Every structure is written in structure tokens, then in C-alpha cells.
Amino acid sequence: MRLKSFASLLVTAVLLLVSILAGCGNDGNQAGTGGNQPQNGTGGGGGAKPVQLTFWSFNELHGQFFRYMTEKWNEANPDRPVDLKVEIFPFEDMHNKLLVSLQSGSGAPDLADIEIGKFPNFLKGTPQLAELNDIVEPELPNLVKSRFDIYAKDGKYYGVDYHVGASVIYYNTDILERAGVNPDDIDTWDDFVKAGRTVKEKTGVPMTTVESQEHWSLWPLVAQRGGDFLDEDGNIALDSDINIKTLTFLQDLVKEGIAVIAPGGFHHSEEYYGFMNQGGAASVWMPMWYMGRFTDYMPDLKGKIAIKPMPAWPEGGGRSAGMGGTGTVVTNQSKNVELAKELLAFAKISNEGNIQLWQFLGFDPIRTETWSDPALREPNKFTAYFGDNIFDTLLEFKDEIAGVTIGERTPDVISAIQTQVMPSVMNDMKDPAATLKAVADELRR
């Protein structure tokens, strides 16, 4: 999975709160936006001597978020202040350095970010990470559980994500209005196809776009149907009936002209941004963190994009899936495991922390009760672009967000989808069933 994000700063001096932009995915290995945060350690400044903790990440903005939340921690806990030393490394370098440190038994930080596609490498054998059940389980009724299951092994939780990554569909309301289509009438994928035919006939514009070099067009739709690329035991399931049917559905959309291949091959290309900014297609489905791509790279669509739940497969079926992510862990080499866990819970599990995940990074919080908090309706870059009902939409389907299986073979499977499956089926129009079977058999060897 690629993690992309783009930053911009907006500082509110009175409360030292940061209003921001951004999203998460994985191509530039950055995500969101930061604020006016200290660039070195964050000491307590009170009477008690701060305990130094070290945090590693591949994302400067994640580092800025943890610096900010550490200052908030110190304000709330003056008797237990933390001096957080943040170290940012290139994406591959950080994961390799962390893995070597954990395997060798020395040199690891107290806390670290691990991107979802890399996480399986850290769960092999006996994980060298601290179990987080004591900070997670008491709060599970308030959390999106599927976002914790992807960082779990044998019933033990090892990571806490930054966001839900709920998949939604972004509709260009100008185009739909010209076609006489109401997005609120699109409940199922059958409805979507019918609406797409109308949009194409009335406007000459395709209903949507499909990637030919990435997995975001395929994986959410598969997850909605209860399928996945791996089975529950982590075995290759790429050629399952659900995957074949879903990939065939996408190919049929392109064959009929309801969809076109995303310019540049994927939804993060410069060509794609320009195409959509000029009204090239009437919709695209991507995770919530894709909002930042609209605000940053498609400015002419401001006020024209409606965020809606994904269409369901059967009537009343699930309307979303959690996509992407980065899990923050506490390593077993920390000399202050309990304090590190408490800081992690404060930063990413508490209600206050989840409000800041939205205000600071523009992410859909993993704590669902936060979605109803008035603080998430306060004006910012996203409400100015999409309107102030973003989280009202999320609340509609908060219990319908399908999870995905992450296992040791996940990186191999995602790579195969990006480089073999999607190019063959979408560009070359090869048979989906035969393609998936051939790739799956190769992966099983």
C-alpha cells in the first residue's frame, strides 16, 4: 500500500490547535498536514523530571502529531512528563532499521510507526512488540474493531492506526445534475450501473474511473462482498469466486464505457488530477483520506463534490471497507513500556486524541463516538470544500465498514495485483478468471 499525503499549515495561536488538510495512502510516504509544532524533543517543563521516549516514523507529519499530543499529555500529567524524541527516516530505511533492531534485540525505539503493508513482517514468529490489549479492549465498544484486528495476532493487539480509512464514493454533483441523476437514489451497484448509463447518455461523461496499476478500485469492492485476497489463515485466495466476479464487474464497466481507465493508471497521478479537475468523470470511490487529494489537486471542484456511502452489493448490504493504514507500536525493548502505552492511548485512542487526528491530520478517527463530536463540525479546509456533513455521512454506515485480512503474503499479493492483474485485465482486457488463477498459482509456488 502506498502512503501519500501532502501538507500545509494553518496555526491558531490562541489555543495552539492546528487546522489542516491531508490524507493517507502510501506514495510519497507522507500523510496529512501539521502545525506549529516543536521540532525537537518535548520536555515537561514542570517540577518532575521528564522521562525520555523515542518515536520512529517515516512520516514527518505523524512525528509532528505525536510531538503535539505529548505536549498535551504533559499539560494533563505534570507529575509524569515525557520528553519525546522523534526520529524520521525514509520509508524503507525505517522499516528495515526497525526490523533489524527488533531481531537483534537492541537499538529499537520505545514507539514506532509500521505501515500496514509492512506490518506482517513484524508479526512473524513471536512478535517483538508489546501487547496492547490492556489499552485497547476497554475501549473496543467505542472503536472500529476491524482497524485493530489487522494489527493483531492470536488475539493480541500490537498496533493502533491513525484512521479508519473508510471507503466512500465522491460524486461530481454538477455532472449528475446535468444527467438528472440524484446520488441519494444510488443504493446498490446495480443502481450505480444504471445511473452510469444515464450519465454517459445524457452528458457524454463516464460515470467513474478504474485503476490499472493499483488496487484501490478492486479491494474495497471485494471486501464489501465478504471476500479478500488472503483467507483467514493467510493463504492466497486471489482466484476466489468473489474476486473473479468483482474484477469482471470492473472490466465490464470499462467495456461498456460506464468507466474509463484512470489517466496515468491510478488515482494519484498528475494526469488523473487534471482529468478529474476538468470534470472528466462523474465519480470515484476511494478512502476518506483521499479528501486531501481533492482539496490540494482538484481545486476547481470545490463545492461540487458530494461524499456518499459506497453502493452495496445486495440491498441492505455493507457500504464501506477500511483501506490503508499505519499502526503505531510499542516495542518490547522500551524501558518504559507502560508509560509508552499510556501515551499511545492518549494520542490515538482517547476522544481528545481522535479529535486531533481529524483537526491535525484530516483523518477519519478510529473512535466512532468522536464522529458525533461538535469539534468535527468546526470549519476547516475540508468542510469548506465538501460541506459540513462529512461525519454525518460516516455515521450512516459506521457499522458497515468491512475489514480486510493482512498476512505475511499481503505485500506479495498487492504487488502482483498492481503489476500483473490490473494491467492485464484493464489495459489488455484479458480474462479475469484466467488472469487471477495464473497469478494466484504463481504466488502459491
N, C-alpha and C positions, 0 to 999 in steps of 0.2 A: 504494500500500500504506500502510496506516496503522500507525503505530508507537505502541503503547500500552504503558505499564508503570506500575508502582506501586511505591513504595519504602518501605522500613522498614529500621531499622539494628540490627545486633547486633554489639557490639565485643568482640573477645577481646584483652585488654590485653597478655597475655604475649608473644604472637608478632605482634601488630599485624595479624592476619589477620581478614578480615571474612567472617562467615557471613551469607547473605542470602536474598532471595526473588526474584522478578520474572521477567518475560518480555519478549518483544519482539514487536512488531507495529507498528501506527502510529496510534493515535488519540490522543491527548494528547501525542504526541511525546516520551514519556519511556520508559525501559525499565529494569527491574531495580531493584536497591537498592544503596545504597552503604554506606560505613562511616565510621569516624572519621578522615577524611582532611583534609589541609591545604586551605584554601580559596583560597590564592593560589598563587604560584609554588612550585616545589620545587627548592631550591638544593642544591648538592652538599655543602656543609658541610666539605669537606676542604681539602687544600692547593691543588689545581688550581682554576683559575677556571672556574666553570660556563659552559657555552655556553647561551644562551637560545634556546629554541624555542617557537613559538606553536602552539597547537592550538585549532581551532574545532569546536564541536559544537552541536547543537540539543537535546542531552540532558545534563542536569546529572550524571546517574549515569555516563555514559560519561566525562565530564570527571573525576569522582572516581576512576574506574578508572585513567585514564591518569596522574593525579597519584600514585596509589599505586604503579603499575608504574614510574614514573620514580624514585621513592624506592628501589625495589628495584634498578633499574638503577644508581643512584648507589652503592649498597652494593656491588654486584658490579664496578663500574667506577670506582673512586675517582680514577683518572687521567684520566677523561673524563666528568666530571659534567655533568648537564643541569639547567638551570633552566627548567621548563616553565610557560609562561603559558597558562592555559586560559581561553577566552572562550566563553560560552554565549549563543546567540541564539535567538529564536523560529524555528520550523521553516522557514517560507517565507522569512523575512528572511535567515537564514543561507545558504540555498542561493542566493538571489538575489545577496546580497553577494559570495559566493564566486565565482559565475559572472561577475559584472561585474569583479571583481578579476583573474580569470584572463584574461578577454577584453581588458582594458585593459593588462595587462602589469605591474601594480603593485598593492600592497596586500594580496596574498594571504598566508595564514599558511604555516608550514612543513608542518603536518599538518592534516587536516580530515576530518570525517565527512561522507559523502554517502549519503543514504538510497537504497535500491535503485531505487525508482520515479523518482528524480531523476537517477540515475547516467547514463542515456543522454544527457542534456543536456550532460554533461561529456566525452563521447567523440566528439561531432560534430567533423568536420574533423580537425585534428591536436590530440590531447589535450594540454592544458597541465599535465599531470601527469607525475611521474617514473615511469619503468618500474620494476617491482618484481620482474622475472624473477630477478635475482640472489639475492633473499632467499626467493623462492617455490619456484623449480624444484628446488633441492637438497632441499627438504622435501616435495615433492609425494607421494612414496610414503607419507608419514605423514598426509597431509591429504585432506579430502574435496574432490576436484578440481572438482566441479561448483560449489562455492561460490566458486571463483576464476574459473571461466570466465565467470560473469555480470558480472564486472568487468574483462573482457579485450576487446581489440580487435586484430585482425591478429596474434594470437599473443603479444601483450604484455599482461602483467598490470598493473593500475593500482590495485586496491583489495584490502584484507584485511577480511573480515567478522568479526563478533563471535560468530557462531553458525552451526550447520548449519541450524537451523530444521526439523529432521526432522519430517515429519508422522506422527502416531501416532493411535491411537484410544483414547479414555478410556471405559472401561466401568464402569457402576454395578453392582458385583457383588451388591449386595443385591437389586436388581430381577431380575438374571439368575438368581440362585439361586431366587427365588420361581417363576420360569418353568421351572426345571430346565435352564437353558442354561449350558454351560461355554464361556467365551470362547476357551479354547485349542482348541476344535473349529471355530472360525470361521477358515478359511484363505483363502476366496475371497469375492468379493462375492455370489456365488450362495448361499454358506453364510450370509452376513450377512442376505440377504433371508429365507431360510428361518427363521433364528433370530428375525428380527424378527416374522415371522408368529406364531411360538410365543409370544414375549414379549407381543405385543398380545392374543393369545387368552387367555393364562393370567393376565395381570396387568391388562390394560386400558390399559397404558402404552405409548406409542410407543417404537420402538427407538431413534430418533435424531431430530435436528433438522436442518433445511436453511435456510440464509440466503436472504433475498430481497432484501437490499440490499448484499451483499458478495460477494467472490469466493473465500473460503476453502473453501466447500463444493465448489466446482467445480474449481478449478485443480489441487489435488493429485491428484484422480482422473484428470483429463486427462493430467497428467504421468506418472502411473503407466502409462498406456497408450502412452506414447511420443508423445503429442500436445502441442500448445501453442497459445497464442493468436497467436503470430507464427511464421513459418517461419524456417529457418536464415539466410535473407537479410534478415530483419527485416520481411518483408511480412505484411500482415494475413492470418491463417489462421483467423479466428474461426468461419467456417462450414465447417470441415473435417468429414469424416465422424466422426472421433473425438470432436470437440467436440459434434456433434449427438447421437451415441449416448450420450455421458456426461450431457449435460443432460437428455435424455429419460429416462435411468435415474433421475436425481434427481426429476424430475417424477412418474415412476411410483411412486417411494417415497411421495410425498405423496398421490397419488391413492389408493393402497392403504391409507393410514393407518399404514404402517410408519414414516413420518417425519411430522413436523409442521413448519410454518414456525416458525423461531426467534422467540419473543416479542420484540417490538421490531425484528425484521427482521434481526438479526445477532447474532453470538455474543459481542459486547462490550456489549450493552445492559443496563441495570439490570433491566429486566423479565426478560431471559433468565437473569441470575444468580439471581434469586429463583425462577424456574421450575425451574431445574436443582437448586438447593439443596434444594427440596422434593421431589426425586425425579420431576421432570416427564418425563424421558426416560431411556432405558437407556444411551445412549452419545452421544458427539460426537467427530468427528475434527477435529483442529486441530494446529498445530505444537507442538513441545516447549515453546516459550516460553509456551504457554498455561497451563502448570502454575501460574504465578503468579496466574492468574485464579481457579483453584480455591482455592488457599490463602488468597487475600485476600477473595474474594466468595462462596465456597460452603463456609463452614466446617463445616456440618453433614454434609458428605460425607467428612470426614476418615476415612481407614481403609476407605472404601467404593469407592474408585476404583482400578481396575487399568489400567496403561498397557500397551498391546499394539501390535504392528505393525499397520499398515493391512491389511485383506484385499487379496489380489491379484486381478487380473482373471482370467488363466488360472492354473491350478495351477502353482506354482513361479515365478510372475511377481514383479515388483518390488513391494515392500510399503511404500514410502515415497516422499516427494518433499521437496526442500528448499524452504521457503517463507519469504518475508520477508527482511530483512537491511539492514545498513548497512555500507558499505565505507569503511575509513579509508584516506586517500591521502596522498601526499607531493607537494606542488606543485613545479612547476619554478622557482618564484620563491624557493625556500629557498636561503639562502646556505650551508646545511649539509645538503645532500641526503643524503649518505652516513650521517651521524650520525642524521638523522631516520629513515632507512630501518632502521638498526640498532635504534633504539629501538622502532619499529613491529614489527619481527620479534621482539624480546624480549618485547613486551607481548602480541602476539596470535598468534605462530606458535610460539614456544618451548613446551616442555612445561609449564614453570612458569607461563607466561602463560595457558595454556589451563586449568590447574587454577584459577587465579584467576578466569577468565571464568565458571566454574561457581560457585566459592565466593563471588565478589563480586557477580555479576550473575544467577546462576541459569540460564545459557545452556548448551546442549549444544555442547561445544567442537568446533572445526573440525579439530583434531588427533585422529585416531581412536585412536591408541595411548594417549592420555590417558584414554580411556573405561575402560581396564583399571587405571588407577592407583588404589591404595587410598585416596588422598586424596578421590576422588569418592564413596567409600562412607562418609565420615565423617558423623556425624549433623548434620542441619540441618533447616530448615523443610520442605524437600521430602521428605526421607526420612521425617520424622515423619508426613507426610500420605499419601504414596504407597507407603512401604516402601523398603527399601534395595537393591532390584534394578533401579532405573531404568536404569542403564547396562548391566546385563546384557541388558535388552531391546534397547537400542540396538545392542549388539554382534551381536545376532541378524541384523540387516538392514543393517549398516554399508555393505555393498557394493551395496545395492539402493535407494539414495536418488537418485531421478531429479532431474536438474537442469531448469531452465526457461530459455527464451530471453528475454533482456532487450534491447530495442532502442529506437530513438527513438520508436516508436509505443506502447510499453508504457503510459505514463501515459494516453494516449487510450483504449486498449483497456480498461484496468482501469476507468476512469471509465464507459465505455459498458456494461460488464458490471454495474456497481453500480447505475447509474441507469436502464438500459433493459432489458437482457437478463433479469436475475434478477427484477425486479418483474413483467415481462410474463409470464414463463414460470411463476414460482412463485405469484405472487398472482393473476394473471388467467388462468392456465392456457392461455396462448397456445401455438401450435405451436412447439416448439423449433427445428426446421429453418427454418421461415419467419422466425422472430424473428432467429436468428443470421445468416441471409442478408441480411435487411434492414439490420441494424446493420452487418454487415461491408461491404456495398455503400456505405453512408453514410460509413464510415470511409475507404474507398478513394477517395472523390471528392476 
